Amino acid sequence: MDVARYRYRVRLFEPRIYTLLGAEALRRLLDLDGWNRIIKQMRRTEQGASGTARFLRGTEQSETGHLRGFSATAVLAIMAAATSHPRGAALILLLGMILHLYPVMIQRITRFRITSRRTNINGSGR
């Protein structure tokens, strides 16, 4: 098992939870405003064995970047709370969730759909 890449494996129950939390609705909104089309074009220019492999790698990179961004947001929220600004800390966390955690959920839903489709095509469904 590749321990470094194990964190990118999406478990069967995750997409359902993320959909209940509204990540699928946000993904559709991003489709409507054209953001996902821009990201798709960016991922086509990346190096990789196939378009699908490049796309999957792009979702992993995006997930990692957003998790790092949320970590920085959490540090800011902790600083705000430590300096007696609890409302500011809550607002920072809310913004961090929208800008970073929801995109992580969207990446994981997308990666699950692609990898489950690939395993079903290859005959070894989950």
C-alpha positions as a Markdown table, in Angstrom:
| # | Residue | x | y | z |
|---|---|---|---|---|
| 1 | Met | 0.0 | 0.0 | 0.0 |
| 2 | Asp | 1.2 | 3.5 | -0.9 |
| 3 | Val | 1.0 | 5.2 | 2.5 |
| 4 | Ala | 1.5 | 8.7 | 1.1 |
| 5 | Arg | -1.4 | 8.3 | -1.3 |
| 6 | Tyr | -3.7 | 6.4 | 1.1 |
| 7 | Arg | -5.2 | 9.7 | 2.3 |
| 8 | Tyr | -6.7 | 10.3 | -1.1 |
| 9 | Arg | -8.7 | 7.1 | -1.1 |
| 10 | Val | -12.4 | 8.0 | -0.8 |
| 11 | Arg | -14.4 | 5.7 | 1.4 |
| 12 | Leu | -17.8 | 4.5 | 0.2 |
| 13 | Phe | -19.8 | 6.5 | 2.8 |
| 14 | Glu | -18.0 | 9.9 | 2.2 |
| 15 | Pro | -19.9 | 11.1 | -0.9 |
| 16 | Arg | -23.2 | 10.7 | 0.8 |
| 17 | Ile | -22.2 | 12.7 | 3.8 |
| 18 | Tyr | -20.7 | 15.5 | 1.6 |
| 19 | Thr | -23.8 | 15.6 | -0.5 |
| 20 | Leu | -26.0 | 16.0 | 2.6 |
| 21 | Leu | -23.7 | 18.9 | 3.7 |
| 22 | Gly | -24.4 | 20.7 | 0.4 |
| 23 | Ala | -21.1 | 20.0 | -1.5 |
| 24 | Glu | -22.9 | 18.7 | -4.5 |
| 25 | Ala | -25.1 | 21.8 | -4.7 |
| 26 | Leu | -22.0 | 24.0 | -4.6 |
| 27 | Arg | -20.4 | 21.9 | -7.3 |
| 28 | Arg | -23.5 | 22.4 | -9.5 |
| 29 | Leu | -23.3 | 26.1 | -8.8 |
| 30 | Leu | -19.7 | 26.2 | -9.9 |
| 31 | Asp | -20.6 | 24.4 | -13.1 |
| 32 | Leu | -23.2 | 27.0 | -13.8 |
| 33 | Asp | -20.9 | 29.9 | -13.4 |
| 34 | Gly | -18.1 | 28.4 | -15.5 |
| 35 | Trp | -15.5 | 27.9 | -12.7 |
| 36 | Asn | -15.3 | 24.1 | -13.2 |
| 37 | Arg | -14.7 | 24.6 | -17.0 |
| 38 | Ile | -11.7 | 26.8 | -16.2 |
| 39 | Ile | -10.3 | 24.2 | -13.8 |
| 40 | Lys | -10.8 | 21.4 | -16.3 |
| 41 | Gln | -8.8 | 23.4 | -19.0 |
| 42 | Met | -6.0 | 23.9 | -16.5 |
| 43 | Arg | -5.8 | 20.2 | -15.7 |
| 44 | Arg | -5.6 | 19.3 | -19.4 |
| 45 | Thr | -2.3 | 21.1 | -19.6 |
| 46 | Glu | -0.7 | 19.0 | -16.8 |
| 47 | Gln | 1.6 | 16.1 | -17.5 |
| 48 | Gly | 0.3 | 12.6 | -17.1 |
| 49 | Ala | -0.2 | 9.2 | -18.6 |
| 50 | Ser | -3.8 | 9.8 | -19.6 |
| 51 | Gly | -6.5 | 12.5 | -19.3 |
| 52 | Thr | -8.1 | 10.6 | -16.4 |
| 53 | Ala | -4.8 | 10.2 | -14.6 |
| 54 | Arg | -4.1 | 13.9 | -14.9 |
| 55 | Phe | -7.6 | 14.8 | -13.7 |
| 56 | Leu | -7.3 | 12.5 | -10.7 |
| 57 | Arg | -3.9 | 13.9 | -9.8 |
| 58 | Gly | -5.3 | 17.4 | -10.2 |
| 59 | Thr | -8.1 | 16.6 | -7.7 |
| 60 | Glu | -5.4 | 15.3 | -5.2 |
| 61 | Gln | -3.3 | 18.5 | -5.6 |
| 62 | Ser | -6.4 | 20.7 | -5.2 |
| 63 | Glu | -7.4 | 18.8 | -2.1 |
| 64 | Thr | -4.0 | 19.2 | -0.6 |
| 65 | Gly | -3.9 | 22.9 | -1.4 |
| 66 | His | -7.3 | 23.5 | 0.1 |
| 67 | Leu | -6.4 | 21.6 | 3.3 |
| 68 | Arg | -3.3 | 23.7 | 3.7 |
| 69 | Gly | -5.4 | 26.9 | 3.1 |
| 70 | Phe | -7.9 | 25.7 | 5.8 |
| 71 | Ser | -5.1 | 25.1 | 8.2 |
| 72 | Ala | -3.9 | 28.7 | 7.8 |
| 73 | Thr | -7.5 | 29.8 | 8.2 |
| 74 | Ala | -7.8 | 27.8 | 11.5 |
| 75 | Val | -4.6 | 29.5 | 12.8 |
| 76 | Leu | -6.2 | 32.9 | 12.1 |
| 77 | Ala | -9.4 | 31.9 | 13.8 |
| 78 | Ile | -7.4 | 30.7 | 16.9 |
| 79 | Met | -5.6 | 34.0 | 17.0 |
| 80 | Ala | -8.9 | 35.9 | 16.8 |
| 81 | Ala | -10.4 | 33.8 | 19.6 |
| 82 | Ala | -7.2 | 34.2 | 21.7 |
| 83 | Thr | -7.5 | 38.0 | 21.4 |
| 84 | Ser | -11.1 | 38.0 | 22.6 |
| 85 | His | -12.8 | 38.2 | 19.2 |
| 86 | Pro | -15.0 | 35.1 | 19.2 |
| 87 | Arg | -17.4 | 36.4 | 16.5 |
| 88 | Gly | -14.5 | 37.2 | 14.3 |
| 89 | Ala | -13.1 | 33.7 | 14.8 |
| 90 | Ala | -16.5 | 32.2 | 13.9 |
| 91 | Leu | -16.7 | 34.3 | 10.8 |
| 92 | Ile | -13.1 | 33.3 | 9.7 |
| 93 | Leu | -14.0 | 29.6 | 10.2 |
| 94 | Leu | -17.2 | 30.0 | 8.3 |
| 95 | Leu | -15.3 | 31.6 | 5.4 |
| 96 | Gly | -12.6 | 29.0 | 5.6 |
| 97 | Met | -15.2 | 26.2 | 5.4 |
| 98 | Ile | -16.8 | 27.7 | 2.3 |
| 99 | Leu | -13.5 | 28.5 | 0.5 |
| 100 | His | -11.5 | 25.4 | 1.6 |
| 101 | Leu | -13.5 | 22.5 | 3.1 |
| 102 | Tyr | -16.3 | 22.5 | 0.6 |
| 103 | Pro | -13.8 | 22.3 | -2.3 |
| 104 | Val | -12.2 | 19.4 | -0.6 |
| 105 | Met | -15.5 | 17.6 | -0.4 |
| 106 | Ile | -16.2 | 18.3 | -4.1 |
| 107 | Gln | -12.7 | 16.9 | -5.0 |
| 108 | Arg | -13.4 | 13.7 | -3.0 |
| 109 | Ile | -16.9 | 13.3 | -4.6 |
| 110 | Thr | -15.5 | 13.7 | -8.0 |
| 111 | Arg | -12.6 | 11.4 | -7.4 |
| 112 | Phe | -14.9 | 8.7 | -6.0 |
| 113 | Arg | -17.1 | 8.9 | -9.1 |
| 114 | Ile | -14.2 | 8.5 | -11.4 |
| 115 | Thr | -12.4 | 5.7 | -9.5 |
| 116 | Ser | -15.6 | 3.8 | -8.9 |
| 117 | Arg | -16.5 | 4.0 | -12.6 |
| 118 | Arg | -13.0 | 2.8 | -13.5 |
| 119 | Thr | -13.1 | -0.2 | -11.2 |
| 120 | Asn | -16.5 | -1.1 | -12.4 |
| 121 | Ile | -15.3 | -0.9 | -16.0 |
| 122 | Asn | -12.3 | -3.1 | -15.2 |
| 123 | Gly | -14.6 | -5.7 | -13.7 |
| 124 | Ser | -13.6 | -5.3 | -10.1 |
| 125 | Gly | -16.4 | -3.3 | -8.5 |
| 126 | Arg | -16.4 | -2.2 | -4.9 |
